[in-house]
């Protein structure tokens, strides 16, 4: 018999493709008659220094031995940050749920991999650690992504859809049959930050640089015509897709960066608004760093009648970390945390490897 109260206090960790930093969220979960609720106890973002940003952004080019060395070091880095976080709170949670930092995501080839050694995290914190959430679903012929939608459904079900605008923009909602579906829409902050860095900034605050640029209609049409947008069903993209399908359009030697930023914003807004309109979404919860890009939000609003709900700053920043804490909570209580309707897998599953602390 499962005791659903023993793992109710969980730390969730998220490191996104935009490389903003490591999000840490300590959450308390409760279940009553099949309905789940959560409370954020504390949350913090650990901004990556230049060394870690370089290591994580270039990890796909490392040799095998360098890669696994980085995998272990990053796990130790995570553990040290958690210990400092908890020492300041004087609280001991039941477990840690770590997403890790995705480097290789190739579901068509049967694998996905995230940096951040779970064994190291468990050993150095003394806490049970859930990690490697995606591999089981990939082994079941799924995309291994997105994983957040089950949290969207069970924790934020009052909204017609949940839209996260991070390094990659993704959406989840219930289809006509009441099944949760979700997929990646397009690259977002991954591209915007890449361009902003060409001007010497970490990001384009509020989209101000993009707002001052001019849209390149030819480039916009080329981006909007990418084959990925015509795919249906479960689908996901990652850094490799970005590098192989997007970067070649953004030659900053030949074109003004502010114009490229303006075009990128228009492209992202077009893709997102089209998805909202095509699926008749009445209201959508927005989270992720892109929510702070007021120019992007303005351009999305101009293209749709959907109500864009912008929550508290804490929820915008930490929703994915909260949901990975929830995925860990479900895993430890042996409750399904990965949906086949989302990933295209052969069946629902309980994903995540567990290292005992």
C-alpha positions, 0 to 999 in steps of 0.5 A, spaced: 500 500 500 502 506 497 503 512 503 502 518 499 504 523 504 511 520 506 514 524 500 510 531 500 516 536 501 520 536 495 525 540 492 525 541 484 531 543 480 530 546 473 536 548 468 533 550 461 536 551 454 536 559 455 542 558 460 539 563 465 541 559 471 539 553 476 532 554 478 531 551 485 524 550 488 522 547 495 515 545 495 509 542 499 504 537 495 498 535 498 492 530 495 485 530 497 480 525 493 485 525 487 486 533 487 493 535 488 495 542 490 502 545 492 505 551 496 512 554 494 516 554 501 522 557 498 525 558 491 531 561 488 535 562 482 542 560 481 545 565 476 551 561 472 557 564 472 561 565 465 565 558 466 558 554 467 555 557 461 561 556 457 561 548 459 553 547 459 553 551 452 559 547 449 557 540 452 555 537 446 562 538 443 566 534 449 569 528 448 566 522 452 571 522 458 570 530 458 563 529 458 562 525 464 567 529 468 562 535 467 556 530 468 559 529 475 562 536 476 555 539 475 552 534 479 556 536 485 555 543 483 548 542 484 549 538 491 553 544 493 547 549 491 542 545 495 546 544 501 547 552 502 539 553 500 537 548 505 542 551 510 539 558 510 532 555 511 533 550 516 529 545 513 530 538 510 525 536 505 523 528 503 527 528 496 530 532 490 527 532 483 533 534 478 531 535 471 538 536 469 541 540 463 539 537 457 545 536 452 543 531 447 535 529 445 534 524 440 528 520 441 528 518 434 535 515 435 532 512 442 536 516 447 536 523 451 541 525 456 541 531 461 548 533 465 547 533 472 549 526 476 544 524 480 548 519 484 553 525 486 547 529 488 544 524 493 551 522 496 553 530 497 546 532 500 544 525 503 537 526 500 533 521 495 534 524 488 530 523 482 533 524 476 533 522 468 526 523 468 525 522 460 529 516 458 524 511 460 519 514 456 524 515 450 525 507 451 517 506 450 518 510 443 516 516 446 519 523 445 521 524 452 518 531 452 514 535 454 514 532 461 511 538 464 504 537 462 501 532 467 503 538 472 499 543 468 493 538 468 493 536 475 496 543 478 493 548 473 487 545 470 483 552 471 486 554 465 484 552 458 492 551 456 499 553 459 504 556 455 511 556 457 516 561 453 523 559 455 529 557 451 523 553 447 516 555 447 511 549 449 504 549 450 499 544 453 492 543 453 486 538 453 484 535 447 476 534 445 477 527 448 479 530 455 486 527 454 492 532 455 496 533 449 503 538 449 508 539 444 514 544 443 512 550 438 518 554 436 525 556 439 524 562 443 529 565 448 534 561 446 534 565 439 533 571 442 538 571 447 543 568 442 542 575 438 542 579 444 549 577 446 551 579 439 550 586 441 553 585 448 547 583 452 545 577 456 538 578 453 534 583 450 530 587 456 523 587 455 524 586 447 526 594 447 532 592 441 527 588 437 522 593 438 527 598 434 528 594 429 525 592 422 522 585 420 525 582 414 519 579 411 523 574 406 527 571 412 520 571 416 517 567 411 523 562 410 522 561 418 515 560 418 515 555 412 520 550 416 517 543 416 517 542 423 511 547 424 507 542 419 508 536 423 502 534 427 502 529 434 507 529 439 514 533 437 519 536 440 526 540 439 532 541 442 539 545 442 541 541 436 535 542 432 536 550 433 543 549 431 541 545 425 535 549 423 535 556 425 542 558 426 543 558 418 538 564 417 541 568 422 548 571 419 549 577 424 555 579 419 550 581 413 544 583 417 543 588 423 542 584 429 536 589 431 532 587 425 534 580 426 531 580 433 525 584 430 524 578 425 525 573 431 520 576 435 515 576 429 516 569 428 515 567 435 509 571 436 506 568 429 507 561 431 504 562 438 498 566 436 497 561 430 497 555 435 492 559 440 487 561 434 487 554 431 485 550 437 480 556 440 484 557 446 480 562 451 485 563 456 492 561 457 497 561 463 504 564 461 510 562 464 517 562 463 522 568 462 519 570 455 513 572 459 518 578 461 519 580 454 513 585 453 514 587 446 513 579 445 507 579 449 504 585 445 506 582 438 502 575 441 496 579 443 496 583 437 495 576 433 490 573 437 483 574 441 486 569 447 486 571 454 493 571 456 494 570 463 500 573 467 501 570 474 506 572 479 513 573 478 515 567 483 510 562 478 513 565 472 520 564 474 519 557 478 513 554 474 518 548 471 522 547 477 515 546 481 512 541 476 519 537 476 518 537 484 511 534 483 514 529 478 519 527 483 513 527 488 509 522 483 515 518 482 516 517 489 509 515 490 509 510 484 503 515 481 504 516 473 508 522 471 508 521 464 503 521 459 503 517 452 498 522 449 503 528 450 509 524 448 507 519 443 509 513 447 506 506 447 503 507 454 503 512 460 509 511 465 512 512 471 519 516 469 525 517 473 531 514 476 532 514 484 538 514 488 537 513 495 540 519 500 
